[in-house]
Amino acid sequence: MLSACARSVPACLCLCSLYNGHVHLWNFQSQTLLKTFEVTELPVRCSKFIARKQWIVCGSDDLTIRVFNYNTMEYLTMLVDTTHG
């Protein structure tokens, strides 16, 4: 199931956050799946392109925010919510 979908700065790309913990990068003009990011085993609730840094930032149900480079698919960093315990 789809959790969220966001269009990118390049007008033909769509970023889809999924309840299975993955994020998919689609070219919706050609209807092809370009990349899949396996983020977590819990639902990914939101994702966002940061074009100037070439990042995809994802927030998920495990109370973390993860950052990936969308060209290299490299996992860059993770921010953890420490206020819930």
C-alpha positions in Angstrom: 0.0 0.0 0.0 1.1 3.5 -0.7 1.8 5.8 2.3 2.7 9.0 0.5 3.8 10.2 -2.9 5.7 13.3 -3.8 6.8 14.8 -7.1 10.3 15.9 -7.5 12.1 18.9 -9.0 12.7 16.8 -12.2 9.1 16.9 -13.3 9.0 13.3 -14.5 10.0 11.6 -11.2 7.7 10.5 -8.4 8.9 9.3 -4.9 6.5 6.8 -3.3 6.7 5.9 0.4 5.3 2.5 1.1 3.8 0.7 4.1 6.2 -2.2 3.6 9.2 0.0 4.6 10.4 0.7 1.1 10.6 3.9 -0.9 10.3 3.7 -4.7 11.6 6.3 -7.2 9.5 6.2 -10.4 9.6 7.8 -13.8 5.9 8.4 -14.3 6.2 9.5 -17.9 7.8 6.1 -18.9 6.0 4.3 -16.0 9.2 2.6 -14.9 10.6 1.9 -11.5 14.1 3.5 -11.3 15.3 2.7 -7.8 14.1 1.0 -4.6 15.3 2.0 -1.2 14.8 -0.5 1.6 14.4 1.9 4.5 13.0 -0.1 7.4 10.6 -3.0 8.2 8.0 -0.6 9.4 5.8 1.8 7.3 7.6 4.8 5.7 5.1 7.7 6.3 6.8 10.4 4.2 9.6 11.1 1.9 11.0 14.2 0.3 13.5 15.2 -2.4 16.2 17.6 -1.5 17.4 18.4 -5.0 20.4 20.7 -4.2 21.9 17.9 -2.0 20.7 15.0 -4.2 19.0 13.5 -1.1 15.9 11.6 -0.3 14.8 12.1 3.3 12.4 9.5 4.8 10.4 9.5 8.0 9.1 6.2 9.3 7.1 4.5 12.1 10.3 3.6 14.0 10.6 7.3 14.9 13.6 7.9 12.7 14.5 10.1 9.8 16.9 8.5 7.2 18.8 10.3 4.5 19.9 8.7 1.2 21.8 10.0 -1.8 19.4 9.2 -4.7 22.1 9.0 -7.3 24.4 6.5 -5.6 21.7 5.0 -3.3 24.2 5.5 -0.4 22.7 5.6 3.1 24.1 8.8 4.6 22.7 9.3 8.1 19.8 8.6 10.5 18.2 10.9 13.1 16.5 9.2 16.0 13.7 10.6 18.1 14.9 10.5 21.7 11.8 12.1 23.3 9.6 9.0 23.1 10.6 6.2 25.2 
